[in-house]
Structures are given as structure tokens and as C-alpha cells.
Amino acid sequence: MKLYNSLTRTKDDFKTHTPGKVEMYTCGPTVYHFAHIGNLRSYIMEDVLEKYLRYAGYDVNRVMNITDVGHLASDADTGEDKMLKGAKREHKTVMEIAQFYTDAFFSDCEKLHIKRPDVVQPATGCIEEYIQIVSGLIEKGYAYLAGGNVYFDTSKLQQYYVFNDHDEEDLAVGVRDSVEEDQNKRNKADFVLWFTKSKFEDQALKWDSPWGVGYPGWHIECSGISMKYNGEYLDLHCGGIDNAFPHHTNEIAQSEAYLGHPWCPQWFHVHHLNTTSGKMSKSKGEFLTVSLLEEKGYDPMVYRFFCLQSHYRKGLVFSWENLDNARTAYDKLIARVAALKDEGELDQAAMDELRASFRSAMDNDLNTSMGVTVLYDVLKAKISDRAKRVLLDEFDQVLSLGLLDRAAKAAAPQAEESAESDPEIDALVAARTQAKKDKNWAEADRIRDELKARGIELIDTKEGTKWKRV
């Protein structure tokens, strides 16, 4: 298997520290708001990677953090803590916000068939580990105290900007000049390991430490959690491409300085989901969630299918038209699977050829679009329907598109339309259908809510929208 490695900027043979075992770490969400579908693209692709590694025979230990403290509005250690911002927005405690949005995140993951990692660790649960690492970095001369905070000294490293070919000074200026400079830093690129009350007097979550009451910096959390659950040698670190700098750069700096040896050789970065106006982000208001897609009648599997049709290292452009095209293709795929009979012999030689095609696609830098193409190759192959169903189910353990499950539902009788005839309701349902075609989502939602208030349940099917009284 070859994976593109952000650290070497080449496709590298995938190797692990312990043969047959993968220590995998994926940066989890900062749980101050709902995850938007751009965030979830990364988790979908990491999910496929984990499942394929298991399919290929590896024993995978996947660890994910939940950031519930320390992630400031700017990655450059300035601005308000995002968790505190969320708590103020909703007039709740930070822990209430963290629990609500953690639950919401995993609910979205379940809808998208994203497997829950083996270890899920909230950052607030490993304070002792962070203090131990920060203490070690101070003892080794890689960290210093200034203004009440503890900073990592990047000047002690032979190379800091490990993910970039840019001139070091140019990169430092480019990243840092746009934010308020922290006067406590000795060097422009230094970053905070531990904040004390000097940063925020009203910080909601604070702990005792050798340097005063305070809280950990965002970057130290991932290093501490990974070392606790993955050990000293990490095989594979995943995340969105926007985390490569400064977050992952800082993780490498502090981890290798503390451990005294190379930490993680393979870095897997998923590129952005863009709208026609640019990168999707919460701050820009392009806030599309899984729940919103569902409200507009899209099966979350359509979004997963949409993501898998593109390579994870390419920017993916979201539009309603593109999603509609994915839905059409997905529905046709499910219809073809639903037409298969569970009968016939299993031609193992022919099946093994198709398995080899699937492995070849996925071994080539997790080429999911080619992996999806193999599904169509299976449907066209001159093998029995039973063999096709076996292969589709097998490959779907990796792609997780719900092929046989959705096909079974498609083959089952649809919910029956109300035996009653009501021209007024029929007219409203027709008006909602037209509004959806016109992309007038507000009007479609208004009609749906009006019908719901009148005790009418809508059932969206491939043949159109049916209704019944409840």
C-alpha cells in the first residue's frame, strides 16, 4: 500500500513500527458547535482509511481526541477560547456545551457510517499527562516561562517548518503578521504549552500546575493523548490539511523534543470542501450540517458517496447541483443492487480478480473514486448475482455506503399513501416538491412544517413524496 505522506511530499510505502499493527491518531472536533459537512469530509476519508487497513489485515488502534478546552479562536494563541465562546452564545456551562456537541458529532458520524474510534478522549481528562510533558520540555531546555505562561522555544529545533518548502522567515511573517503578536514570545513562531490566568482571568476551566492555575494549550493535548493511548511511536496521524500548520507542526516539535526520537513517520491530510465562494467554514456563515441535508430530503449516504467520488487530496466543490447529481447516481446504484437475486454459484477465481482490482485502487493512495468504479465492475461482471452480492457486501465493509441495506429497503414495499383523498393536501405536497426543484428551501420547509402541524407525515421516495396521517 502506498499513501501520500505530507511529511516527505511523496507517495510512500506504508510501514508500521510493529509489523501488522497500526497506531493511528485522528484529530477530533472542537465541540463548541455542530460539525459542518466540510469538517465531516475529513472524518469520512479517515474512516475509509481505517476500515481499509483492517480489511488489508492490520490490527488498528485508532485514537481520537475531543477538544473541550484550550483551542483559541486563532491558531496563533490569540483570541477567545472557542469553548467559552460557545458557552456564552448559548448561556450554558462549558461542560454542557461540550457534552451536547460531542453527542451531536457522534450522531452525525453514525448517520454517515463513520465508525467510532477505539479510544475517544476528551482533552480535559488528561491534564496530568500534559503537565508531565511540559515539565519534561522545560527540563530539557525546549520550553520557557514568560508572562505567567509556558512557551515552546522553536529556536532550539534544527527544522521547525516540516510541512513546507517555504523560506522560514517568510512563512513566519505570513502566518503571524495578521494576528496580534504575543509579546511574551522570544521567537515569532513559539507557541503556548500552558496558559495561566494571565491569559484569561475568566477562563471557565482551570487546573493547578507547577506554573500556576491555568489550562493547556491546544497543541499539547494531541501529543499527550496520543502518547497515552498510542505509545511513544505513532504510525499514522490524520487530519484536515488546515491543521498541518501550525497544529501538526507544533505536535511534531513538542513530541520529538520530549521523546528524544522521531515520533510519527506518516501524515495523512484531507483537503478542503469548498463552496463556489471558497473554503467552507463556520466563521464565513457557510454552515451546512448533516441535519440540514436531511431536512432537505438528502440521505446522508448521498453525501458520503459524493465525497468518495473524489480523491481526498483534491479540493471538493460543494453545490446543490453536485449533490443532486450524486443522489441520482447513488439511487441508480442502489436500484441495480436491489435487482440482484441471492442465487447462483460463487466463481472464486473471477471474484478474486475483482478483489485484486479493489485492492489495487485502494492501495494506490486510497483512491476511493476507483474503488467506487470497482462496484460498477462487479455489477457488470459475468458472475452470479450471489457472487456480486458477496463482493459488494465485502467492499462495502470499507466504503460503508449501505449498499445491501439500502437495496433491501428499496425492494420492500414503500409506505402506503393515505387511503383518504384530500386535494388540498395533495396540492401542498405538489407545491413543496416544486419548491425543492426550484431550490426554494425556505418555502419547502414552511410547507413541510404546516403539514406536520396538521398531523401529516411526508415520506420522500424515489417515486416522489407520499403522505399519511399520524
C-alpha positions in Angstrom: 0.0 0.0 0.0 1.3 3.5 -0.9 0.0 6.6 0.9 0.9 10.2 0.1 3.0 11.4 3.1 2.7 15.2 3.8 6.0 15.0 5.6 8.0 13.7 2.7 5.7 15.1 0.0 5.8 11.7 -1.8 3.8 8.5 -2.0 5.5 6.2 0.5 5.2 2.5 1.1 3.0 2.2 4.2 5.1 0.7 7.1 4.5 0.4 10.8 6.7 0.3 13.8 5.3 -3.0 14.9 4.6 -5.3 11.9 0.9 -5.9 11.4 -0.2 -3.3 13.9 -1.2 0.3 13.2 -1.2 3.0 15.9 -3.4 5.6 14.3 -4.4 9.1 15.6 -7.0 11.4 14.2 -7.6 14.9 15.4 -11.1 15.1 16.7 -13.6 18.1 16.8 -13.6 21.1 19.0 -17.0 20.7 20.4 -18.3 24.3 20.6 -20.7 24.0 17.7 -22.1 21.5 15.2 -19.6 20.0 12.7 -20.2 21.2 9.2 -20.1 18.9 6.3 -16.6 20.2 5.4 -15.3 19.0 8.7 -17.0 15.7 8.2 -15.4 15.1 4.8 -12.1 14.5 6.7 -13.7 12.1 9.1 -15.3 10.2 6.2 -12.0 9.7 4.5 -10.2 8.8 7.7 -12.9 6.3 8.4 -12.4 4.7 4.9 -8.6 4.6 5.6 -9.1 2.8 9.0 -11.6 0.3 7.5 -9.3 -0.4 4.6 -6.3 -1.0 6.9 -8.5 -3.5 8.8 -9.6 -5.1 5.5 -6.0 -5.4 4.5 -5.3 -7.4 7.7 -3.9 -4.8 10.0 -4.7 -4.6 13.7 -5.6 -1.0 14.1 -5.7 1.1 17.3 -7.4 4.4 16.4 -7.4 7.2 18.9 -9.3 10.5 18.7 -9.3 13.5 21.0 -12.3 15.7 21.8 -11.1 19.3 22.2 -13.1 20.7 25.1 -10.6 23.3 26.3 -7.6 25.3 25.1 -8.5 25.8 21.4 -8.4 29.6 20.9 -10.2 31.4 18.1 -6.8 32.0 16.3 -4.4 29.1 15.9 -1.7 31.5 16.8 -2.6 31.6 20.5 -4.7 34.7 20.4 -8.5 35.3 20.7 -11.1 33.7 22.9 -11.3 30.1 23.8 -13.8 28.5 21.4 -15.5 26.5 24.1 -16.1 29.7 26.2 -17.4 31.4 23.1 -19.9 28.6 22.6 -21.0 28.7 26.2 -21.6 32.4 26.1 -23.5 32.1 22.9 -25.9 29.6 24.3 -25.9 30.7 28.0 -24.7 27.3 29.2 -21.7 25.9 31.0 -18.7 24.9 29.0 -19.2 21.2 30.0 -22.9 21.4 28.9 -21.8 22.7 25.6 -19.1 20.1 25.3 -21.4 17.2 26.0 -24.2 18.4 23.7 -21.9 18.9 20.7 -19.9 15.8 21.4 -23.2 13.8 21.2 -24.2 15.7 18.1 -20.9 14.9 16.4 -21.2 11.2 17.0 -24.8 11.3 15.9 -23.7 12.8 12.6 -20.9 10.1 12.4 -23.5 7.4 12.9 -25.6 8.8 10.1 -22.6 8.9 7.8 -21.5 5.3 8.8 -18.3 6.6 10.4 -17.0 4.1 12.9 -16.4 5.3 16.4 -12.6 5.2 17.1 -11.3 2.6 19.6 -10.4 5.4 22.0 -12.2 8.8 22.3 -10.6 11.0 24.9 -11.8 14.5 25.9 -8.8 16.8 26.4 -10.0 17.7 29.9 -9.3 14.1 31.0 -5.5 14.2 30.6 -4.3 17.2 32.5 -1.7 15.2 34.4 -0.2 13.9 31.1 0.2 17.5 29.7 1.8 18.8 32.9 4.3 15.9 32.8 5.2 16.6 29.1 5.5 20.4 29.7 7.7 19.8 32.8 10.0 17.5 30.7 10.3 20.1 27.9 11.3 22.7 30.5 13.9 20.4 32.0 15.3 19.6 28.5 15.6 23.3 27.7 12.9 23.3 25.0 10.4 25.4 26.9 10.5 28.6 29.0 8.2 30.7 31.3 7.2 34.2 30.3 4.4 36.4 31.5 3.0 33.5 33.5 2.7 31.2 30.5 4.9 28.3 29.3 6.1 28.5 25.7 7.9 26.1 23.4 11.1 27.5 22.1 11.2 26.8 18.3 14.7 28.2 18.0 16.0 25.1 19.7 15.0 22.9 16.7 17.1 22.2 13.6 13.9 22.3 11.5 10.5 23.6 12.6 8.5 24.1 9.4 8.5 20.4 8.5 5.4 20.5 6.2 6.5 23.4 4.0 9.2 24.2 1.4 8.8 27.9 2.1 11.5 30.2 3.4 11.3 30.0 7.2 11.2 33.8 7.8 8.6 34.3 5.0 6.3 31.7 6.4 6.6 33.0 9.9 5.7 36.5 8.8 2.9 35.3 6.6 1.2 33.4 9.3 1.8 35.7 12.3 1.6 39.2 11.0 -2.2 39.1 10.6 -2.8 38.5 14.3 -2.0 40.3 17.5 1.6 39.4 18.5 2.2 37.8 21.9 4.9 40.0 23.5 5.9 37.2 25.8 7.3 35.0 23.0 11.1 35.0 22.4 10.6 34.0 18.8 7.7 34.7 16.4 6.9 31.0 15.9 7.0 30.0 19.6 3.7 28.6 20.9 2.0 28.2 24.3 2.1 24.9 26.1 0.3 26.1 29.2 -1.7 29.2 29.8 -2.2 30.7 33.3 -4.6 33.4 34.5 -2.5 36.0 32.8 -4.3 35.0 29.5 -7.9 34.9 30.6 -9.0 35.8 34.1 -12.5 34.4 33.5 -11.5 31.1 31.9 -14.1 28.6 32.9 -11.8 25.5 33.2 -8.6 25.9 35.2 -6.3 23.5 36.9 -3.4 23.7 39.4 0.1 23.3 37.8 3.7 24.0 38.8 3.4 27.3 36.9 0.1 28.5 38.4 -3.6 27.9 37.9 -4.3 27.6 34.2 -5.1 25.3 31.3 -3.3 23.5 28.5 -2.6 24.9 25.0 -4.4 23.2 22.1 -1.3 21.5 20.6 0.0 19.8 23.7 -3.4 18.0 24.1 -3.0 15.8 21.0 0.6 14.9 21.8 -0.4 13.9 25.4 -3.4 11.9 24.4 -1.6 10.1 21.6 1.4 9.2 23.8 -1.0 7.8 26.5 -3.0 5.6 24.2 -0.8 5.0 21.1 2.6 4.9 22.9 5.9 6.6 22.1 5.7 5.5 18.4 2.8 6.7 16.3 2.4 5.1 12.8 -0.2 7.3 11.2 -1.5 10.8 12.1 -4.6 12.1 10.2 -6.4 15.4 10.0 -7.6 18.2 7.7 -5.0 20.0 5.6 -5.7 23.2 7.5 -4.2 21.5 10.6 -0.8 20.9 9.0 0.3 24.3 10.2 0.6 25.3 13.0 -1.2 22.4 14.8 0.5 19.3 13.4 3.8 21.2 13.1 3.7 22.0 16.8 2.7 18.5 17.7 5.8 17.1 16.0 8.1 19.8 17.5 7.0 19.2 21.1 6.6 15.4 20.8 10.0 14.7 19.4 11.7 17.2 21.7 10.1 15.4 24.7 10.6 11.8 23.5 14.1 12.3 22.0 13.4 10.3 18.9 11.2 10.5 15.7 7.6 10.3 16.6 5.3 9.8 13.6 6.6 9.0 10.1 3.3 9.1 8.1 0.9 12.1 7.9 -2.4 11.9 6.1 -4.1 15.2 5.3 -7.6 15.6 3.8 -8.1 18.7 1.6 -10.9 21.2 1.9 -14.5 21.0 1.0 -15.2 24.3 -0.9 -18.3 26.1 -1.9 -18.3 28.1 -5.1 -17.3 31.1 -3.0 -14.3 29.4 -1.3 -13.5 27.2 1.7 -16.4 26.2 3.9 -16.1 27.4 7.5 -18.3 28.3 10.4 -17.0 31.9 10.6 -17.9 32.6 7.0 -21.5 31.5 7.5 -21.3 28.6 5.1 -22.7 26.4 7.8 -24.1 23.2 6.2 -24.8 20.3 8.6 -25.9 16.7 8.2 -29.2 17.7 9.8 -29.7 20.4 7.2 -29.1 17.9 4.4 -31.7 15.6 5.9 -34.2 18.4 6.2 -33.8 19.0 2.5 -34.5 15.3 1.8 -31.0 14.0 1.3 -29.9 10.6 2.6 -26.6 11.2 4.5 -25.2 8.3 2.4 -25.6 10.5 -0.7 -23.1 12.9 0.9 -20.7 10.1 1.8 -21.0 8.8 -1.8 -20.3 12.4 -3.1 -17.1 12.5 -1.0 -15.9 9.1 -2.1 -16.2 10.1 -5.8 -13.3 12.5 -5.3 -9.8 11.9 -4.1 -9.0 13.0 -0.6 -6.1 15.2 -1.7 -8.2 17.3 -4.1 -10.4 20.2 -3.1 -14.0 19.2 -3.5 -16.6 21.8 -4.6 -20.0 21.5 -2.9 -23.1 22.8 -4.6 -26.7 21.6 -4.5 -26.4 20.7 -8.2 -23.4 18.5 -7.5 -25.2 16.8 -4.6 -28.2 16.2 -6.7 -26.0 14.5 -9.3 -24.5 12.3 -6.6 -28.0 11.4 -5.4 -29.1 10.4 -8.9 -26.0 8.2 -9.3 -26.4 6.7 -5.8 -30.1 5.9 -6.3 -29.3 4.2 -9.6 -26.5 2.2 -7.9 -28.9 1.1 -5.1 -31.6 0.2 -7.7 -29.1 -2.1 -9.5 -28.1 -3.7 -6.3 -31.7 -4.2 -5.3 -32.3 -6.1 -8.6 -29.8 -8.8 -7.7 -31.1 -12.2 -6.7 -29.4 -14.2 -3.9 -28.8 -17.1 -6.2 -26.1 -18.8 -8.3 -22.6 -20.3 -7.8 -19.6 -18.5 -6.4 -16.8 -18.3 -9.0 -13.9 -17.7 -6.7 -11.3 -17.1 -9.5 -13.4 -14.4 -11.1 -14.2 -12.9 -7.6 -10.5 -12.8 -6.7 -9.8 -10.8 -9.9 -12.3 -8.2 -8.8 -10.9 -8.3 -5.2 -7.5 -7.6 -6.7 -8.9 -4.6 -8.6 -10.4 -3.2 -5.4 -7.2 -3.7 -3.5 -5.2 -2.1 -6.4 -7.4 1.0 -6.3 -7.3 1.4 -2.5 -3.6 0.6 -2.3 -2.9 3.5 -4.6 -3.1 6.3 -2.1 -6.7 5.4 -1.1 -8.2 6.1 -4.5 -11.9 5.9 -3.4 -13.2 7.0 -6.8 -11.6 4.0 -8.4 -12.8 1.9 -5.5 -16.4 3.0 -6.4 -15.7 2.2 -10.0 -15.0 -1.4 -9.0 -18.5 -1.6 -7.6 -19.8 -1.0 -11.1 -17.3 -3.5 -12.5 -18.8 -6.1 -10.1 -22.3 -5.3 -11.3 -21.2 -5.7 -14.9 -19.1 -8.8 -14.3 -20.2 -12.2 -15.8 -20.6 -13.8 -12.4 -23.7 -14.9 -10.5 -25.9 -12.5 -8.6 -25.0 -14.2 -5.4 -21.3 -13.6 -6.1 -22.0 -10.0 -6.9 -23.8 -9.6 -3.6 -20.9 -11.2 -1.7 -18.4 -8.9 -3.3 -20.5 -5.7 -2.9 -21.0 -6.5 0.8 -17.3 -7.2 1.2 -16.1 -4.0 -0.4 -18.8 -2.1 1.4 -17.2 -3.0 4.7 -14.6 -0.4 3.6 -16.7 2.1 1.6 -19.7 1.9 4.0 -22.3 3.1 1.6 -25.0 0.9 3.0 -25.5 -0.9 -0.3 -27.3 -4.1 0.7 -29.2 -2.4 3.5 -30.5 0.4 1.2 -31.2 -2.0 -1.5 -33.3 -4.2 0.8 -35.3 -1.1 1.8 -35.7 -0.1 -1.9 -37.0 -3.6 -2.7 -39.5 -3.6 0.1 -43.0 -2.1 -0.3 -43.0 1.6 0.2 -45.1 3.2 2.9 -48.6 3.3 1.7 -50.2 6.6 0.8 -53.3 7.5 2.8 -56.4 5.8 1.5 -58.1 9.1 2.0 -58.2 11.6 -0.8 -57.5 15.2 0.1 -57.0 17.6 -2.8 -55.8 20.4 -0.5 -53.0 18.2 1.0 -52.1 16.8 -2.4 -51.8 20.4 -3.7 -49.5 21.4 -0.8 -47.3 18.3 -1.3 -47.0 19.2 -5.0 -46.1 22.8 -4.1 -43.4 21.6 -1.8 -42.0 19.3 -4.5 -41.9 22.2 -6.9 -40.2 24.5 -4.3 -37.5 21.8 -3.8 -36.9 21.6 -7.5 -36.6 25.4 -7.5 -34.1 25.2 -4.6 -36.5 27.4 -2.6 -35.7 25.6 0.6 -37.4 28.1 2.9 -40.8 27.6 1.1 -40.3 23.8 1.1 -39.6 23.8 4.8 -42.6 26.1 5.5 -44.9 23.7 3.7 -43.5 20.7 5.5 -43.9 22.4 8.9 -47.5 23.4 8.0 -48.4 19.8 7.1 -46.6 18.4 10.2 -48.7 20.8 12.3 -51.8 19.3 10.7 -50.8 15.8 11.5 -49.5 14.9 8.1 -46.2 12.9 7.7 -44.3 13.1 4.5 -42.4 10.2 3.1 -39.8 11.1 0.4 -39.3 8.2 -2.0 -37.7 7.7 -5.4 -41.1 7.8 -7.0 -42.0 11.1 -5.3 -43.3 12.3 -2.0 -46.1 10.3 -0.3 -48.1 11.3 2.8 -50.1 9.8 5.5 -51.9 10.9 8.6 -50.3 10.3 12.0 
